[in-house]
Amino acid sequence: MTKKLLALAIILTLPAVPFARAADTPAAVPDAAADPADKATTLQAVEVNAKLDRARNQLSPSVGASQYVIDSEAIERLPLGDATPLNQILLQAPGVVQDSYGQLHIRGDHGDVQYRINGVIVPESIEGFGQTLDPDIIERVQLLTGALPAQYGYRTAGVVEITTESGAHRHHGTGGDGEDDKNSGGKISLLTGSFGALQTEISLHGSGDRWSYFTTFEYAQNDVGIENPTPAYNAIHDRTHQAKGFGYFSYLLSDDMRLSFMAGVTNNRFQIPNNPDQQPSFALAGVDTFDSARLDERQREHTRFGVVSLQGHFGATDYQVSLGQRYTGVDYHPDPVGDLVFNGVAGTIHRANRASTLQADFSVPFADSTHTLRYGLHASSERPVSDSTSLVFPADADGNQINDVPITIVDNSQHINAKTCGLYLQDEWGIGDGLTLNYGLRADKVDAYVSEGQISPRIGFVYQFSDATALHAGYARYFTPPPTELISPTDIALFQGTTNQLPTDVNAETRSERSHYFDVGLNHKFDAHWTLGLDAYYRKVRNLLDEGQFGAALIFSPFNYDRGRIRGVEFTANYTNGNLSGYFNLSSNRAMGRKVVTGQYNFDQDELDYIATHWVHLDHDQRLTGSGGISYDWDGLKLSADFLYGSGLRRDFANSAHLPRYWQINLSAARDFDLPAIGNTNVRLAVINATDKVYQLRDGSGIGVGAPQYGPRAGAYLGLSKSF
């Protein structure tokens, strides 16, 4: 499959690639302080890269969609600055709900988030506890939601478009010397504080005549790697070690063509936190008692990816063709004795997925530039692996233990080749008088556990009433395949007659979700300081995808509701006035499903019977979600505060109730100091959950929920950062 993708990439690229030639070097201007030829060439390289960046941006339209932009300066204003995890950054956008294990829910969807870096789709990682991308790579992040143009497919609840830092542009860090003519440098930072937190990071950037690079490396450790299952201030057995690296390298083949390569690696290790004073549920031969505070469960998550891209401009056509590969794996190691006596199963679980991808995007204006035609494709070949070796007890038909000697079940059945292909064609039409229309089609085909496809129309428009007021609206037909790391009927059958058997039989293989999405929004700038926005959306769904837990083992898998309906409203406000800036978001959402049609093993029979005749809340449904922040630059002292608010995720039988509402306030102060032997250094003091509000994200009940989790307790952190 990889060879076929490479051949297809070459065929697609040939018509668009001119003969590569060296960039012209302007005449030297005498300069006593530096080599004039080098200085002029560097200036030209910066200009050429900027032109190519603009051309790349033309490949990704957003007409008709809702969009929220957070740049590197806004990230620096957050209490932890660029040490803030990416999921915490995205929580500052409207309609984004936090959940346990670092999960995000955008506009009532379980996950369904797509990440793009410099316009290239990064294949998704297997769900785990850690974050894959380091925020220090971000120059600008844009969250697109709503009725997306035809270019965007598969994961469509939210598209996170990341524009990375680049050595071709000055990397604006804190604590630097402020020189603008440097073409190399970097930043080093340290964060330490509560809960044994230690985070170090170094980034380097540089550029020459035709090349540029940006790299970053991060190591972090702390004692709250996963949410605490108890309200206690300190978690038990919750240490984490996390390492991340990213590199972006580009070379100018000519003034109209650039070859780039980006790569990332993540290696995260977690202890699974313990809940003390739990009573054993199963009897193990030779074990009389076991202290639940001494459980030793661990998980390792590792991801690596690489993408090579040819991007440029040929005639009137902008293009980018990318070949990539990503490997992601999760390894869960149980406490063999403790897991057996508390859960009745101790499974050593390995999940992995290797994906090879091809992405090609083209953009060409025509009809005196009143139209812009965009077309392209995305193809992937994935090889998911799910292996496990589990210790379980024999059980009767009702799941009652009948022997205290465990047996071993080996499940290495999941080795398939999953293929996905999508094509799109769309036209952006500048009709005039402030009206822009984008319409198109995309066709998708997936061949994995099931073979499915769909042709999806998209249409959206933006109408600029005036310089201050803009209306956007759109309709999108979506096709969302389930993740390839699934639990199959074979896996389920292996555990029948054991203490890990499931209460109901499995039905058909998980299906792809199909939905109709409607979105309309209005933005208005009242004056030079205030901008307000209001957005409403509605989604009608067949085969609604959600996720649940497979028995007592730490395995999650998707299932389908027959029907779903999701609706909501978002309000945003932004204020800027000199050194003062602030933002506020409030969203109301309702996400419902009815009749479970696949993956019935996630439910007890009484829940299945109830859901078959009633609309029920999805477990991640939250009625009200809020976020906001304010920052002020007081003569070089940068003060900031932000908050999160939630009315509570769902709990209890068939998600019939919700957890109590919660809020969290974070504070920070940062200033540059001229420190002895170090020089100009940025010093930051941050307090997370400043009021030490104790709140639950999950209480262990509800559909597909396995354990309780609490939000973070109050913590103080000191950060040092220096650019060079």
C-alpha positions in Angstrom: 0.0 0.0 0.0 2.9 2.4 0.8 4.4 1.9 -2.7 1.0 2.6 -4.3 0.6 5.8 -2.2 4.1 6.9 -3.3 3.3 6.3 -7.0 0.0 8.2 -6.7 1.8 11.1 -5.1 4.3 11.3 -7.9 1.5 11.2 -10.6 -0.5 13.9 -8.8 2.6 16.1 -8.4 4.0 16.0 -11.9 1.7 18.5 -13.6 2.2 21.0 -10.8 6.0 20.9 -10.3 8.2 23.2 -12.5 11.9 22.5 -13.0 13.7 23.3 -9.8 16.1 26.2 -9.9 18.2 28.1 -7.4 16.8 31.3 -6.0 18.3 34.4 -7.5 20.7 36.3 -5.2 20.3 40.1 -5.1 23.3 42.3 -5.6 25.4 42.9 -2.4 25.2 46.3 -0.6 28.3 47.3 1.2 28.0 46.9 5.0 31.0 47.1 7.4 29.2 45.1 10.1 28.2 41.9 8.2 28.6 40.0 5.0 26.1 41.9 2.8 25.5 38.9 0.4 24.5 36.7 3.3 22.2 39.3 4.8 20.4 39.9 1.4 20.0 36.2 0.8 18.5 35.6 4.2 16.0 38.5 3.6 15.0 36.9 0.3 14.6 33.5 1.9 12.3 35.0 4.6 10.2 36.7 1.9 10.0 33.5 -0.2 8.9 31.4 2.8 6.3 34.0 3.7 4.9 33.9 0.2 4.8 30.1 0.2 3.1 30.2 3.6 0.4 32.5 2.1 0.0 30.1 -0.8 -0.4 27.1 1.7 -3.1 29.0 3.6 -5.1 29.3 0.3 -5.5 25.5 0.4 -7.7 25.5 3.5 -11.0 27.4 3.3 -13.3 28.1 6.3 -16.3 29.7 4.6 -19.5 28.8 6.4 -17.7 27.2 9.4 -17.4 28.5 12.9 -13.8 29.3 13.8 -11.9 30.3 16.9 -8.2 31.4 16.8 -5.6 31.3 19.5 -2.2 32.5 18.7 1.2 32.2 20.5 0.7 35.5 22.3 -2.7 34.4 23.6 -1.1 31.1 24.8 1.6 33.1 26.6 -1.1 34.9 28.5 -2.5 31.7 29.9 -1.3 31.1 33.5 1.2 28.3 32.5 2.1 30.0 29.2 3.4 27.6 26.6 3.7 24.9 29.3 -0.1 24.6 29.2 -1.1 21.2 27.7 -2.8 21.4 24.3 -6.1 20.1 25.6 -6.2 22.8 28.3 -5.5 25.4 25.6 -8.5 24.2 23.6 -10.7 24.3 26.7 -10.5 28.1 26.3 -12.5 27.9 23.1 -16.3 27.9 23.1 -18.2 24.6 23.1 -15.3 22.5 24.3 -16.0 20.3 27.4 -13.4 18.7 29.6 -13.5 15.1 30.6 -11.3 12.6 32.5 -8.1 11.3 30.9 -7.5 14.5 29.1 -10.5 13.9 26.7 -12.2 16.8 24.9 -15.8 16.9 23.7 -16.6 19.5 21.1 -20.3 20.4 20.5 -21.6 17.2 22.1 -19.4 14.7 20.3 -17.5 12.0 22.1 -14.1 12.7 20.5 -14.1 13.1 16.7 -11.3 15.6 16.7 -8.9 16.0 13.7 -5.5 17.5 14.1 -3.7 19.2 11.2 -0.2 20.6 11.2 0.6 23.2 8.5 -2.4 21.9 6.6 -1.4 18.2 6.8 -3.7 15.7 8.7 -1.8 14.0 11.5 -3.3 10.4 11.9 -5.0 10.1 15.2 -3.4 8.3 18.1 -4.9 5.5 20.2 -6.8 7.1 23.0 -4.8 7.2 26.3 -4.1 9.6 29.1 -1.4 11.8 27.7 -1.0 14.6 25.1 0.9 14.0 21.9 1.7 17.5 20.7 3.8 20.1 22.5 2.2 23.6 22.6 5.6 25.2 22.2 5.5 24.3 18.5 2.4 26.5 18.0 2.5 29.9 16.3 -1.2 29.8 15.7 -4.0 27.3 16.4 -7.5 27.5 14.8 -10.4 25.5 15.9 -13.0 24.9 13.1 -16.4 23.5 14.0 -19.9 23.5 12.5 -20.6 23.0 8.8 -17.1 22.5 7.4 -16.1 22.8 3.7 -15.7 19.6 1.6 -12.0 19.5 2.3 -12.5 18.3 5.8 -13.6 14.7 6.4 -13.7 11.7 8.9 -13.2 13.6 12.2 -15.4 16.6 11.9 -16.6 17.6 15.4 -13.6 19.9 15.6 -10.6 20.5 13.3 -7.6 21.8 15.1 -5.4 23.6 12.5 -1.9 24.2 13.9 0.5 26.5 12.2 4.0 25.7 13.6 6.9 27.9 14.5 9.5 28.0 11.7 13.1 28.9 11.5 12.2 31.0 8.5 10.5 33.5 10.9 11.6 34.9 14.2 10.5 32.7 17.1 9.1 35.2 19.6 9.9 33.8 22.9 10.1 35.5 26.3 13.1 36.7 28.0 15.0 37.3 24.8 17.3 40.0 23.6 14.8 41.4 21.1 17.1 41.3 18.1 15.3 41.0 14.8 18.2 40.2 12.5 19.2 36.9 14.1 18.6 33.9 11.9 19.2 31.3 14.6 18.5 31.0 18.3 16.2 29.2 20.7 14.6 29.2 24.0 15.1 27.2 27.2 12.5 26.9 30.0 11.9 25.3 33.3 8.7 24.8 35.3 8.5 23.4 38.8 6.0 23.4 41.6 3.3 21.5 43.4 2.8 17.7 43.2 6.4 17.1 42.3 6.1 18.9 39.0 9.2 19.4 36.9 9.1 20.3 33.2 12.1 21.3 31.1 12.1 22.3 27.5 14.4 23.6 24.8 13.6 24.8 21.4 16.0 25.7 18.6 15.4 27.5 15.3 17.6 28.7 12.4 17.7 29.5 8.7 20.2 29.8 5.9 20.1 30.7 2.2 17.4 28.2 1.4 16.8 26.0 4.5 15.2 26.6 7.8 14.4 24.5 10.9 12.6 24.5 14.2 12.9 21.8 16.8 11.6 21.4 20.4 12.2 18.8 23.1 10.3 18.5 26.3 10.5 16.3 29.4 7.9 16.5 32.2 7.2 14.6 35.4 4.6 15.0 38.2 2.5 13.1 40.7 -0.9 13.7 39.1 -0.5 12.1 35.7 -4.1 11.0 35.7 -7.1 12.5 37.6 -7.2 11.5 41.2 -10.1 9.0 41.9 -10.5 10.5 45.4 -11.1 14.0 46.7 -7.8 13.9 48.7 -5.2 16.5 47.9 -2.5 14.0 47.0 -3.2 11.1 44.7 -1.8 7.6 45.5 0.4 5.9 42.9 -0.1 8.6 40.2 3.5 9.4 39.0 4.0 10.2 35.3 7.1 10.7 33.1 6.5 12.3 29.7 8.9 13.1 26.8 8.0 14.8 23.6 10.0 16.0 20.6 9.1 17.7 17.3 11.0 19.0 14.3 10.1 21.0 11.3 12.7 21.3 8.4 12.2 23.0 5.1 14.3 23.6 2.0 13.6 26.1 -0.8 13.9 24.3 -4.1 13.1 27.5 -5.9 11.1 30.7 -5.4 7.9 28.7 -6.1 8.6 25.4 -4.4 9.5 24.1 -0.9 10.3 20.7 0.4 9.6 20.2 4.1 9.7 17.4 6.6 8.2 17.3 10.0 8.4 14.6 12.7 7.2 14.1 16.2 7.8 11.6 18.9 6.0 11.0 22.3 6.8 8.6 25.1 4.5 8.9 28.1 4.5 6.6 31.1 1.7 6.6 33.8 1.0 4.9 37.1 -2.7 4.2 37.4 -3.9 6.0 40.6 -5.3 4.0 43.4 -8.6 4.3 45.4 -7.9 3.1 49.0 -10.2 1.2 51.3 -11.9 -0.8 48.4 -13.2 -4.3 49.3 -12.2 -7.3 47.1 -14.9 -8.7 45.0 -13.3 -12.0 44.0 -11.4 -14.8 45.9 -7.9 -15.7 44.7 -6.2 -18.9 46.0 -3.5 -18.1 48.6 -4.6 -14.5 49.0 -6.5 -13.6 52.1 -6.5 -9.8 51.8 -5.2 -7.0 49.6 -4.8 -3.3 50.2 -6.2 -1.4 47.2 -3.8 1.5 48.0 -0.9 -0.8 47.0 -2.1 -1.7 43.5 0.6 -1.3 40.9 -1.1 -0.8 37.5 0.8 1.1 34.8 0.4 2.3 31.2 2.8 3.3 28.5 1.8 5.4 25.5 4.1 6.0 22.6 3.6 7.8 19.3 5.9 8.7 16.4 5.1 10.3 13.1 6.8 11.7 10.1 5.5 13.7 7.1 7.3 14.9 4.0 5.6 17.6 1.9 6.2 19.2 -1.4 4.4 22.6 -1.5 4.4 25.5 -3.8 3.0 27.5 -6.6 2.8 26.6 -10.3 1.2 29.1 -12.7 -2.0 30.0 -11.0 -2.2 26.7 -8.9 -1.2 26.4 -5.3 -0.5 22.8 -4.2 0.7 20.6 -1.3 1.4 16.9 -1.6 2.3 15.0 1.5 3.3 11.4 2.4 3.3 10.4 6.0 3.5 7.6 8.4 2.5 7.3 12.1 2.9 4.6 14.7 1.0 4.7 17.9 0.9 2.1 20.7 -0.6 1.7 24.2 0.6 -1.0 26.7 -1.3 -1.6 29.9 0.4 -3.7 32.6 -1.9 -4.9 35.4 -1.3 -5.7 39.0 -1.8 -9.5 38.6 -3.0 -10.2 42.1 -4.8 -6.9 42.8 -6.7 -6.7 39.5 -7.9 -10.3 40.0 -9.3 -9.8 43.5 -10.9 -6.4 42.7 -12.0 -6.8 39.1 -11.9 -10.5 38.3 -9.6 -9.9 35.4 -5.9 -9.0 35.1 -5.2 -8.3 31.4 -1.8 -7.4 29.9 -3.0 -5.4 26.9 -1.1 -4.1 23.8 -2.8 -1.9 21.2 -1.0 -0.5 18.2 -1.7 1.0 14.9 0.6 1.9 12.0 -0.8 4.2 9.3 0.6 5.2 5.9 -1.0 8.3 4.5 -1.2 10.4 1.3 -2.7 13.8 1.2 -2.9 16.1 -1.9 -4.5 19.5 -2.0 -4.8 21.9 -4.9 -6.2 25.4 -5.3 -6.6 27.5 -8.5 -8.5 30.8 -9.1 -10.4 31.3 -12.3 -13.1 33.6 -13.8 -11.0 36.7 -12.9 -10.4 35.4 -9.5 -14.1 35.5 -8.5 -13.9 31.7 -8.1 -11.4 29.5 -6.4 -11.5 25.8 -7.3 -10.1 23.5 -4.7 -9.7 19.7 -5.0 -7.7 16.9 -3.5 -7.6 13.5 -1.9 -6.6 11.7 1.3 -5.8 8.0 1.4 -4.6 5.9 4.3 -3.7 2.3 5.0 -3.8 1.2 8.6 -2.7 -1.9 10.4 -4.3 -2.1 13.9 -3.1 -4.7 16.4 -4.9 -5.6 19.6 -3.2 -8.3 21.6 -4.0 -9.3 25.2 -3.2 -12.0 27.7 -5.7 -12.0 30.6 -6.1 -13.9 33.8 -9.7 -14.5 34.7 -11.8 -16.8 37.0 -14.2 -19.4 35.7 -17.8 -18.3 36.2 -21.4 -19.5 35.8 -23.9 -18.2 33.3 -24.7 -15.3 35.7 -21.0 -14.3 36.0 -20.6 -15.6 39.5 -17.1 -16.9 40.3 -17.0 -20.8 40.6 -13.3 -21.3 41.2 -10.5 -19.4 42.9 -7.8 -20.5 40.5 -7.4 -18.2 37.5 -7.2 -19.3 33.9 -5.4 -17.6 31.0 -7.0 -16.3 27.9 -4.9 -15.1 25.0 -6.5 -12.9 22.4 -4.3 -12.0 19.4 -7.1 -12.0 16.9 -7.0 -8.4 15.6 -4.7 -8.0 12.7 -6.4 -6.4 9.7 -5.6 -3.9 6.9 -8.0 -1.0 7.1 -8.1 1.3 4.0 -9.7 4.7 3.7 -9.9 7.0 0.7 -11.6 10.4 0.2 -11.9 12.8 -2.7 -13.2 16.3 -2.7 -14.1 19.1 -5.1 -15.3 22.6 -4.1 -15.6 26.1 -5.4 -15.3 29.3 -3.4 -17.3 32.0 -5.2 -16.9 35.7 -4.4 -20.4 36.8 -5.5 -19.8 40.4 -4.6 -21.3 43.0 -2.2 -19.7 41.1 0.7 -21.1 37.7 -0.1 -18.8 34.6 -0.4 -20.2 31.1 -1.2 -18.4 27.8 -0.8 -20.0 24.7 -2.2 -18.7 21.2 -3.0 -18.8 17.5 -2.7 -16.7 14.9 -1.0 -16.7 11.1 -1.6 -15.4 8.7 1.1 -14.9 5.0 1.2 -13.7 2.9 4.1 -12.8 -0.8 4.1 -12.1 -2.1 7.5 -14.3 -4.4 9.7 -17.1 -3.2 7.5 -17.1 -1.7 4.0 -19.0 1.6 3.8 -19.0 4.9 1.8 -20.9 8.1 1.3 -21.1 11.1 -1.1 -21.4 14.2 1.1 -22.6 17.6 -0.2 -21.4 20.8 1.6 -22.5 24.4 1.2 -21.7 27.5 3.3 -21.5 31.2 3.0 -20.3 34.3 4.7 -22.0 37.7 4.2 -20.2 40.8 5.3 -22.9 43.3 6.1 -20.3 45.9 6.9 -16.7 46.1 8.3 -18.2 45.4 11.7 -20.8 42.7 11.1 -20.5 39.2 9.4 -23.0 36.4 9.1 -22.0 32.8 8.3 -24.2 29.7 7.7 -23.7 26.3 6.3 -24.9 22.7 5.8 -22.7 19.6 5.8 -23.4 16.0 5.3 -20.8 14.0 7.4 -19.5 10.5 7.3 -17.5 9.4 10.4 -15.9 5.9 10.4 -15.3 4.3 13.8 -11.7 4.0 15.1 -9.9 1.0 13.7 -8.8 -0.3 17.2 -12.1 -2.1 17.9 -13.4 -5.0 20.0 -14.7 -7.7 17.7 -17.3 -10.4 18.5 -14.4 -12.9 18.6 -12.9 -11.0 21.5 -16.2 -11.0 23.4 -16.8 -14.7 22.9 -13.4 -15.6 24.4 -14.5 -14.3 27.8 -17.9 -16.0 28.0 -18.0 -18.3 31.1 -15.5 -16.1 33.0 -15.6 -13.3 35.5 -15.0 -10.9 32.5 -18.0 -12.0 30.5 -20.4 -9.3 29.4 -24.1 -9.0 30.4 -25.5 -9.0 26.8 -24.5 -10.5 23.4 -22.7 -8.4 20.9 -24.6 -7.3 17.8 -23.2 -6.3 14.4 -19.8 -4.7 13.8 -19.7 -1.0 14.7 -20.9 1.2 11.8 -19.9 4.5 10.4 -21.8 7.5 11.7 -23.8 9.6 9.2 -25.2 13.0 10.0 -26.8 16.2 8.7 -25.2 19.3 10.2 -26.7 22.9 10.2 -24.9 25.9 11.6 -25.5 29.7 11.6 -23.6 32.4 13.4 -23.2 36.2 13.6 -20.2 38.3 14.6 -20.3 42.0 15.4 -17.6 44.4 16.3 -19.3 47.2 18.3 -16.3 49.5 18.5 -12.5 49.4 18.6 -12.7 47.3 21.8 -15.7 44.9 21.8 -16.4 41.9 19.5 -19.4 39.7 20.2 -20.4 36.4 18.5 -23.5 34.1 18.6 -23.6 30.7 17.0 -26.3 28.0 16.8 -26.1 24.5 15.5 -28.2 21.3 15.0 -27.1 17.8 14.0 -29.3 14.9 13.1 -27.5 11.6 13.2 -27.9 8.0 12.2 -25.6 5.3 13.8 -24.4 7.8 16.4 -20.9 6.8 17.6 -20.0 6.7 21.3 -17.6 4.7 23.4 -17.9 2.3 26.4 -15.6 0.1 28.5 -15.2 -3.6 27.7 -15.9 -5.4 30.9 -13.5 -4.8 33.8 -10.4 -4.6 31.6 -9.0 -1.3 30.6 -10.2 -1.4 27.0 -12.6 1.1 25.4 -14.5 0.5 22.2 -17.1 2.4 20.1 -20.7 1.5 19.7 -23.7 2.9 17.9 -27.0 4.4 18.9 -29.5 4.0 16.1 -30.4 7.7 16.1 -29.0 10.9 17.7 -29.8 14.6 17.9 -27.4 17.3 19.1 -28.1 21.0 19.3 -26.6 24.0 21.0 -25.9 27.7 21.2 -22.5 29.4 21.7 -21.9 33.0 22.9 -18.4 34.6 22.7 -17.1 38.1 23.7 -13.7 39.5 23.2 -12.3 42.8 24.6 -9.0 44.7 23.9 -8.0 48.1 25.1 -4.4 48.9 25.2 -2.7 46.8 27.8 -6.0 45.1 28.9 -7.6 42.2 27.1 -10.2 39.6 27.9 -12.5 37.0 26.5 -15.7 35.1 27.7 -17.4 32.0 26.2 -20.7 30.4 27.3 -22.3 27.5 25.5 -25.4 25.4 26.0 -25.6 21.9 24.5 -27.9 19.0 24.4 -26.7 15.6 23.0 -29.2 12.7 23.0 -29.2 9.1 21.6 -31.8 6.4 21.2 -31.7 2.6 20.8 -28.4 0.9 20.9 -27.8 -1.1 17.7 -24.2 -2.3 18.1 -21.9 -3.0 21.1 -24.7 -4.0 23.4 -22.1 -5.6 25.7 -21.5 -2.1 27.2 -24.9 -2.2 28.8 -27.0 -4.2 31.3 -30.2 -5.5 29.8 -32.5 -3.2 31.8 -30.5 -0.2 30.3 -30.8 -1.6 26.8 -34.6 -2.0 27.2 -35.0 1.5 28.5 -32.8 3.2 25.8 -34.7 1.2 23.1 -37.8 3.3 23.8 -36.4 6.5 25.3 -34.1 9.3 24.3 -31.2 9.4 26.7 -28.4 11.8 27.3 -24.9 10.9 26.1 -22.5 10.4 29.0 -20.4 13.5 27.8 -23.5 15.7 27.5 -23.1 18.9 29.6 -25.9 21.5 29.6 -23.7 24.6 30.3 -20.0 25.1 29.6 -18.1 28.4 30.2 -14.6 29.7 29.9 -12.9 33.1 30.0 -9.9 35.1 30.9 -8.4 38.5 31.4 -4.9 39.8 31.2 -3.2 43.2 31.9 0.3 44.4 31.2 1.2 46.7 34.2 4.4 48.4 33.2 6.0 45.1 32.2 4.3 42.9 34.9 1.8 40.7 33.0 -1.1 39.6 35.2 -3.6 37.1 34.0 -6.5 35.0 35.2 -8.8 32.4 33.5 -11.6 30.2 34.5 -13.5 27.0 33.5 -17.2 26.3 34.3 -19.3 23.2 33.8 -22.8 22.2 34.9 -21.6 18.6 35.2 -21.3 15.5 33.0 -23.9 12.7 33.1 -24.2 9.9 35.7 -26.5 7.1 37.0 -28.8 4.7 35.2 -29.0 5.5 31.5 -27.3 8.8 32.2 -30.4 10.1 33.8 -28.7 12.5 36.2 -25.7 14.8 36.1 -22.8 15.6 38.4 -22.8 18.9 40.4 -21.7 22.1 38.6 -18.1 23.2 39.1 -15.7 26.0 38.4 -11.9 26.5 38.4 -9.9 29.7 38.6 -6.3 30.0 37.6 -4.0 33.0 38.2 -0.5 34.1 37.1 2.0 36.9 37.1 5.0 37.1 34.7 7.8 39.6 34.2 11.2 39.9 32.6 14.2 40.2 34.9 17.9 40.8 34.3 19.4 38.0 36.4 23.1 37.7 37.3 25.0 35.4 35.0 21.8 34.5 33.1 20.7 37.8 31.6 17.2 38.7 30.5 14.9 36.0 31.8 11.1 35.7 32.0 9.9 34.7 35.5 6.3 33.4 35.9 4.3 32.5 39.0 1.1 30.6 38.4 -1.6 29.2 40.7 -3.9 26.5 39.3 -7.4 26.1 40.9 -6.5 29.1 43.2 -9.6 28.5 45.4 -8.9 24.8 45.8 -12.3 23.9 44.5 -13.0 20.2 44.9 -15.1 18.8 42.1 -15.8 15.6 40.3 -15.5 15.1 36.5 -16.8 11.5 36.8 -18.3 9.5 39.7 -17.9 6.0 38.2 -21.5 5.7 37.1 -23.2 6.3 33.7 -22.9 4.6 30.3 -19.3 3.5 29.5 -17.8 5.1 32.7 -15.5 2.8 34.7 -14.1 4.9 37.6 -14.4 8.2 39.4 -12.1 11.2 38.7 -11.7 14.5 40.4 -10.4 17.8 38.9 -7.0 19.2 39.9 -6.4 20.6 43.4 -4.7 23.9 44.1 -1.1 24.1 43.0 1.6 26.8 42.7 4.2 26.8 39.9 7.3 28.8 39.2 8.5 29.1 35.6 11.7 30.4 34.1 12.2 31.0 30.4 15.1 32.5 28.4 15.5 33.1 24.7 18.9 33.2 23.1 
